[in-house]
């Protein structure tokens, strides 16, 4: 996907909206281009259960497949109780976490200098 910055940004925002539409909580998309070299966007969302995570994983796989985007790496092992799933698309890295894990690692705070280009309308990162 390298070199397709505007298209990549559009896909990142669409992924944020997809996760929001499938009940992902507090979904945000962060523009990482000015603060690191290894990815352009983070998509972060909260999941409520392992079943919810599995469903989102399936929707994301279908979505990126339809757009010809390759999944480079996934951290999730089937039938596990992972609290943090990372889906690496190269220029976009998706983080799906339980509320407990998200609160503990605070990626939004860690990378607070990254501009938000999408935010779940029902969530305000400024209030967390």
HUHU-V241842 format. One record per pair of residues at least 12 apart in sequence whose ideal C-beta (glycine too) atoms are under 8 Angstrom apart, sorted by the first residue. I is the first residue (numbers start at 0). GAP is how many residues later the second one is. D is the distance in Angstrom with one decimal. If there is no record, write none. Layout:
i=I gap=GAP d=D
i=I gap=GAP d=D
//
This chain:
i=0 gap=68 d=6.3
i=0 gap=88 d=6.8
i=0 gap=89 d=5.4
i=0 gap=90 d=4.5
i=0 gap=91 d=7.5
i=1 gap=88 d=7.1
i=1 gap=89 d=6.4
i=3 gap=87 d=7.9
i=4 gap=28 d=7.5
i=4 gap=35 d=6.9
i=7 gap=32 d=5.8
i=7 gap=33 d=6.9
i=7 gap=83 d=4.7
i=7 gap=84 d=6.6
i=8 gap=22 d=7.4
i=8 gap=31 d=7.5
i=8 gap=32 d=6.9
i=8 gap=108 d=6.7
i=10 gap=53 d=7.8
i=10 gap=56 d=6.3
i=10 gap=58 d=6.6
i=10 gap=81 d=6.6
i=11 gap=17 d=5.0
i=11 gap=28 d=7.5
i=11 gap=29 d=3.9
i=11 gap=31 d=5.9
i=11 gap=80 d=5.0
i=11 gap=105 d=7.2
i=11 gap=106 d=7.5
i=12 gap=16 d=5.7
i=12 gap=104 d=6.1
i=12 gap=105 d=4.6
i=13 gap=49 d=7.4
i=14 gap=14 d=7.3
i=14 gap=28 d=5.0
i=14 gap=45 d=6.7
i=14 gap=48 d=6.8
i=14 gap=49 d=7.9
i=14 gap=77 d=6.8
i=14 gap=79 d=6.5
i=15 gap=12 d=6.9
i=15 gap=13 d=4.2
i=15 gap=27 d=5.3
i=15 gap=29 d=7.6
i=15 gap=102 d=4.1
i=15 gap=104 d=7.6
i=16 gap=101 d=7.0
i=17 gap=41 d=6.1
i=17 gap=42 d=7.0
i=17 gap=45 d=5.6
i=18 gap=24 d=6.8
i=18 gap=26 d=4.4
i=18 gap=37 d=6.1
i=18 gap=40 d=7.9
i=18 gap=41 d=7.5
i=18 gap=75 d=7.8
i=18 gap=77 d=7.6
i=19 gap=25 d=7.5
i=19 gap=100 d=4.9
i=19 gap=101 d=7.9
i=21 gap=33 d=6.6
i=21 gap=34 d=5.7
i=21 gap=37 d=5.5
i=22 gap=25 d=7.3
i=22 gap=29 d=6.9
i=23 gap=21 d=3.5
i=23 gap=22 d=6.5
i=23 gap=23 d=6.6
i=23 gap=32 d=6.1
i=23 gap=72 d=7.1
i=23 gap=96 d=7.7
i=24 gap=20 d=6.5
i=24 gap=21 d=3.6
i=24 gap=22 d=7.5
i=24 gap=23 d=7.1
i=24 gap=74 d=7.2
i=24 gap=95 d=7.4
i=24 gap=98 d=7.2
i=25 gap=18 d=7.8
i=25 gap=19 d=6.9
i=25 gap=20 d=5.1
i=25 gap=76 d=7.6
i=25 gap=94 d=5.8
i=25 gap=97 d=4.1
i=25 gap=99 d=7.6
i=25 gap=102 d=7.6
i=26 gap=16 d=7.3
i=26 gap=17 d=7.0
i=26 gap=18 d=4.2
i=26 gap=19 d=7.8
i=26 gap=91 d=7.4
i=26 gap=92 d=7.5
i=26 gap=93 d=4.2
i=26 gap=96 d=6.9
i=27 gap=14 d=8.0
i=27 gap=15 d=7.7
i=27 gap=16 d=5.3
i=27 gap=17 d=7.8
i=27 gap=80 d=6.8
i=27 gap=88 d=5.5
i=27 gap=90 d=6.6
i=27 gap=91 d=5.1
i=27 gap=92 d=6.9
i=27 gap=95 d=7.3
i=27 gap=97 d=6.0
i=28 gap=12 d=5.9
i=28 gap=13 d=7.1
i=28 gap=14 d=5.1
i=28 gap=15 d=7.8
i=28 gap=87 d=6.9
i=28 gap=88 d=5.1
i=28 gap=89 d=3.9
i=28 gap=90 d=7.8
i=29 gap=12 d=4.4
i=29 gap=14 d=7.1
i=29 gap=78 d=7.5
i=29 gap=81 d=6.0
i=29 gap=84 d=4.1
i=29 gap=85 d=7.2
i=29 gap=86 d=6.0
i=29 gap=87 d=7.4
i=30 gap=83 d=5.7
i=30 gap=84 d=4.8
i=30 gap=85 d=7.6
i=30 gap=86 d=5.1
i=31 gap=79 d=6.9
i=31 gap=82 d=5.3
i=33 gap=79 d=8.0
i=33 gap=80 d=7.7
i=34 gap=76 d=6.8
i=34 gap=78 d=5.7
i=34 gap=79 d=5.7
i=38 gap=49 d=7.9
i=38 gap=51 d=7.2
i=38 gap=52 d=6.1
i=38 gap=53 d=6.8
i=38 gap=54 d=4.9
i=39 gap=51 d=4.3
i=39 gap=52 d=6.8
i=40 gap=50 d=6.7
i=40 gap=51 d=4.7
i=40 gap=52 d=7.3
i=40 gap=76 d=7.6
i=41 gap=50 d=7.9
i=41 gap=51 d=5.6
i=41 gap=52 d=7.9
i=41 gap=53 d=6.3
i=41 gap=65 d=6.8
i=41 gap=69 d=6.9
i=41 gap=72 d=7.2
i=42 gap=49 d=6.3
i=42 gap=50 d=7.4
i=42 gap=51 d=4.5
i=42 gap=52 d=7.0
i=43 gap=50 d=7.9
i=43 gap=51 d=4.6
i=43 gap=53 d=7.4
i=43 gap=58 d=7.4
i=43 gap=63 d=5.8
i=43 gap=64 d=7.0
i=44 gap=49 d=7.8
i=44 gap=50 d=7.4
i=44 gap=51 d=5.5
i=44 gap=52 d=7.7
i=44 gap=75 d=8.0
i=45 gap=50 d=7.8
i=45 gap=51 d=6.1
i=45 gap=52 d=7.0
i=45 gap=53 d=5.2
i=45 gap=56 d=5.4
i=46 gap=38 d=7.8
i=46 gap=49 d=5.2
i=46 gap=50 d=6.8
i=46 gap=51 d=6.2
i=47 gap=50 d=7.9
i=47 gap=51 d=8.0
i=49 gap=30 d=7.8
i=49 gap=31 d=5.8
i=49 gap=32 d=7.7
i=52 gap=23 d=7.3
i=52 gap=29 d=7.3
i=52 gap=32 d=5.8
i=52 gap=43 d=5.8
i=55 gap=40 d=5.9
i=56 gap=17 d=7.8
i=56 gap=19 d=6.5
i=56 gap=28 d=6.7
i=56 gap=30 d=7.3
i=56 gap=39 d=7.5
i=59 gap=27 d=6.1
i=59 gap=34 d=6.5
i=63 gap=25 d=6.4
i=68 gap=20 d=5.6
i=68 gap=23 d=7.9
i=69 gap=19 d=7.2
i=69 gap=20 d=7.5
i=70 gap=16 d=6.1
i=70 gap=17 d=7.2
i=70 gap=18 d=6.2
i=71 gap=16 d=4.7
i=71 gap=17 d=6.4
i=71 gap=18 d=5.4
i=72 gap=13 d=7.5
i=72 gap=14 d=7.9
i=72 gap=15 d=4.2
i=73 gap=12 d=7.2
i=73 gap=13 d=5.4
i=73 gap=14 d=7.3
i=74 gap=12 d=7.8
i=82 gap=14 d=6.3
i=82 gap=15 d=4.4
i=82 gap=17 d=6.7
i=82 gap=18 d=4.1
i=83 gap=12 d=7.4
i=83 gap=13 d=4.7
i=83 gap=14 d=7.5
i=83 gap=17 d=5.0
i=83 gap=21 d=7.5
i=84 gap=12 d=7.5
i=94 gap=12 d=6.4
i=107 gap=17 d=5.3
i=107 gap=20 d=7.1
//
